[in-house]
Amino acid sequence: MNHFNAVEVKDKCVEWIRNFFQENGSDCNAIVGISGGKDSSVVAALCVEALGRDRVIGVLMPCGEQADIDMARKLVDVLNIRSVEINIGDAVNGVLNAMPTEITVTEQTKTNLPPRIRMATLYAVSQSMNGRVANTCNLSEDWVGYSTRYGDSAGDFSPLSRLTVTEVKAIGRVLKLPDELVDKVPIDGLCGKTDEENLGFTYEMLDKYIREGVLPEPDIKEKIDSMHKKNLFKLELMPCFEI
């Protein structure tokens, strides 16, 4: 962590985004799902620097009422980018209400459905507005599987998936994003708990373990290692039968 050069990495990431679009749609727009958290804020800001604000479109997707939707709107205003707001509440409820009675809908199903519908929404916007969908996951969350497969883990290009939460925040500061967006405590929006409360450890612990090999308490290390192993499938291609 101590050797991380946020300015250098930010510049390299901006150039990487430019190269991606040169090779995969030189006239395309970057479509970014805007939650108001650090990851979507940093990705949107990187895309603005790489492509110009006219080629970045933010998509706000509350599910019914979203307590912190004002943070997402603030980012759009700060970056001065085009945006659309699409409430996915009816879509989520439509799927859940249409489930046959013989299927017991689990809490995990209810948790993962909104991110998957959000991704479908992002691709609907992308196809309609000549876009490429930005993935906004970071390395720390991916490491322990704190993402939804085919939901927020999907996308066409991923600026942050090799960067830890600590590093993402450092880049956010280099980009001069407001502190309240960079340091906003992530909350899952379902049970009211923070991400770290749900995980059972802090991102600082996790990041030091990933980058520096600094071992947390044995029970925390065991939990991190178990989550990492169980969730590796999310980062791999779908298994295919080979002839």
N, C-alpha and C positions, 0 to 999 in steps of 0.2 A: 504493500500500500504506500509506503513512504517514498517509493521510487516512481509513483504514478505521475506522469506529466499530463495534466488535464488539457492544457492548451494544445500540446502536440497531438494527443489522441483525438481531440475535437476536430482539429484541422484535417487529420487523416480520415476521420469518419465522414466529414463533409465531402471530401474528394471521392471517397468510396461511393457515397450516394449519387454524386454527379456521374460517376462512371457507370453505375448500375442503370441509371436512366438513359444514358447515351447508348447503352447496349440493349436496353429493354423497353424503349419507348421514349425517344428524344423529345417528343411533344406531349408526353403524358403528365398527369398531375399526381402528386402524392396525396393519398387518402389516409387520414390519420383519425382513428377513434380517440376522441378527447374526453378523458374522465375527470381532468382537473388535478391528477396526481403527477408525481415527478416524471414518470416514464413517458407518458404521452406528451407532457410539456416539453421534455428534452427532445424527443423524436420530432415533434412539430417544429421546434426551433432549429434543429439541425437541418431539416428539410427546407425551411425558409432560407437559411444561409446558403444551402447547396443549390436551390432551384429558383429562389425568389418567391416572395409571398403570393404572387399571382398564380403560382402552380401548386399551392398547398391548400387543401380543403379539409377543414376539421368537421368531424361528424360527432355530434353530441347525442347520446342514446340513453336517456333516463329510462328506468323501468318503473312506470308509475311516478311516484314522488321520489326525487333524489335530493337528499338534504343538502349536499354540497355541490349542486349543479352550478351555483354561482361561481365556483372556482374554475369550472370548465369554461364558462362564459368569459371569465376574467382573462384566461389564457388567450382565447380568440381575440379579445380586444387588445391585449398587450402585443401580440404578434401581428395584428391587423390583417388576419387571413379570412378568406371566405369560409362560411360554415353553414351547416344545416343541422336542425334538431329533429330527431325522429324518436318518438316515444315508443318503446318496444313492449310496453305493458300489455296491450291487447294481444299481441302476437304470442307472448309467453303464456298468458292466461288461456288463449285459444287452444294451444297445444295441450296444456294441462287439463283443461275442461273436456277435451275430446278423447282423452285417454280412456280406454275401456275399463269398466269397473273391476274386471278380473285382474288388472295390472295394479299392483300396489306401488304407487309413486313414492320413491324414497326421497329423503332429504337431500342426498347427493344429486339426485336427478333435478330437484328444484334449484339446487345451487349451480349446476353446470348448464342448465338450459338457457338462461339469459346470455352468458358469454357466447354460446353457439349461435343464438339468434342475432346477437350484435355482429358477429363475424359475417353471417349471411347478409345482414343489412349493409355492412361495409362493402361487400362485393357487389351488392345491388347498386350502391352509389358509384362504386368504381367503374362498373361496366357502363353506367349511364353517363359518366362524366370523364371518360377517357383517362382512367386512373390506374394506379398501382397501389395496392394496400400495404401500409406499413405495419409490421409487427412491432409491438412495444414491450415485449418481455425482456427481462434482464437475466444475467447469469445466476444471480443469487436465487431468484424465484425458480428458474428452470432447474437449478441444482437439486432442489427438494420437491420438485413437481408442483409448485404453487401456481399452477395455470391449468386451463381447461383444454384438453386435446380437441382440436378442430374448433376451438373457441378463440380465446386470446392468444393461444400458441400458434395460430395460423398467420398467414400473410405472404406477401410477395418478396419483401426484403426486410432485413432485421438489423437495424443499426446498433442495438444495445445488448444483443444476446451473448456477447463475450465480455460484458462489463458488469461488475458487481454493483450493488446498490450504492455503496460508498463512492465508487467511481462515477456512477451516473449523477449523483448529487454534485460531485466536483465539476463535472462538465456543465451541469445546470448553472452553477455559479459563474463559470467562464462565459457562458452564453448570456449572463446578466439577467436571468429570469428572476422574478420576485421570490423572495425567501419563502413566502407562504406556499408557493407552488413547489419549490424544491424540497422543502422540509415538511411538507404536509404528511401527517401520520396516516398511512393507508388503513382504511377500514373496509371490510368486505361488503358492507351495505346490506347484509342479511341479518346477522345476529348482533350487530352493533359492536363487535370486538375488533381490535386492531389485528393486522396481519400477524404481528409478533406474538400477540396473545394466543392466536389460533395455532401458530407454529410451536410455541413453547420455548422459544429462544429469540434473541435479537439478531437483526441483520448484521450488526457489528461483529458479534460472535461468529456468525456464519462466514462473513467476508474474510475475517482474519484466518479462519480455518481453511477456506478455499485458496487464498492468495499466499499466506505465510506459513501454513501448516501449524498455526497456533491452536493447540488442542483445548477445547472447552471441557467442562466437567464430564466425567465418563458417561453419565446417563444422557447428557446432551449430545455428546459425540456419537453414541450408539443410535440415538434418534435420528440425527442428521444422516448418518451412514445408511440407516434403514430406509429412510425416505428417498435418498438418492438412488439406491439400488432398485426400489420398487417402482420408481417413476422414470427410469431410463428409457422405457419404451416410448414415452412421449416425444423423445428427441430423435428417435430412429424412424427410418422409412417403414412403411407398412410392409410386413412380410409378404413375399410373393412366391407362389409355387413356380418352380423353374422346370422346364421340359429338358 
